[in-house]
Amino acid sequence: MIGTFLGISSRTVERHLHALKEDGLISTSKGKIYISPAQYQELLNLVTSNL
């Protein structure tokens, strides 16, 4: 569903989710994506530092 919404392949989504998980920026459980407040702050810093 994420890939369809963004207009990219599901393989690309999987690859990026795997990278985010490896970097500790997201967590997954039972096919769901979880973002803790600390992870959210890290993601926010990552996005704003690349503007």
C-alpha positions in Angstrom: 0.0 0.0 0.0 2.9 2.4 0.8 4.5 1.7 -2.6 1.2 2.3 -4.4 0.6 5.6 -2.6 4.2 6.8 -3.4 4.3 5.4 -6.9 7.3 3.1 -6.3 7.7 -0.6 -6.3 7.1 -2.7 -3.2 10.7 -4.0 -3.4 12.0 -0.4 -3.1 9.8 0.2 -0.1 11.0 -3.0 1.5 14.6 -2.1 0.9 14.2 1.4 2.5 12.3 0.0 5.4 15.0 -2.5 6.0 17.6 0.2 6.0 15.6 2.4 8.4 15.2 -0.6 10.7 19.0 -1.4 10.5 19.7 2.2 11.5 17.3 2.0 14.4 15.0 4.6 13.1 11.9 2.4 13.0 10.8 -0.8 14.6 8.5 -3.5 13.0 6.4 -6.2 14.6 3.9 -8.5 12.9 4.0 -6.5 9.7 3.4 -3.2 11.3 5.8 -0.2 11.5 6.3 1.4 14.9 8.1 4.7 15.5 8.9 5.6 19.1 9.1 9.3 20.2 12.9 9.0 20.2 12.9 7.4 16.7 10.5 10.2 15.5 12.9 12.8 16.8 15.8 11.1 15.0 13.8 10.9 11.8 12.8 14.5 12.1 16.5 15.5 12.6 17.5 13.4 9.5 14.9 15.0 7.3 15.5 18.6 8.4 19.3 18.3 8.2 18.9 17.3 4.5 16.9 20.4 3.5 
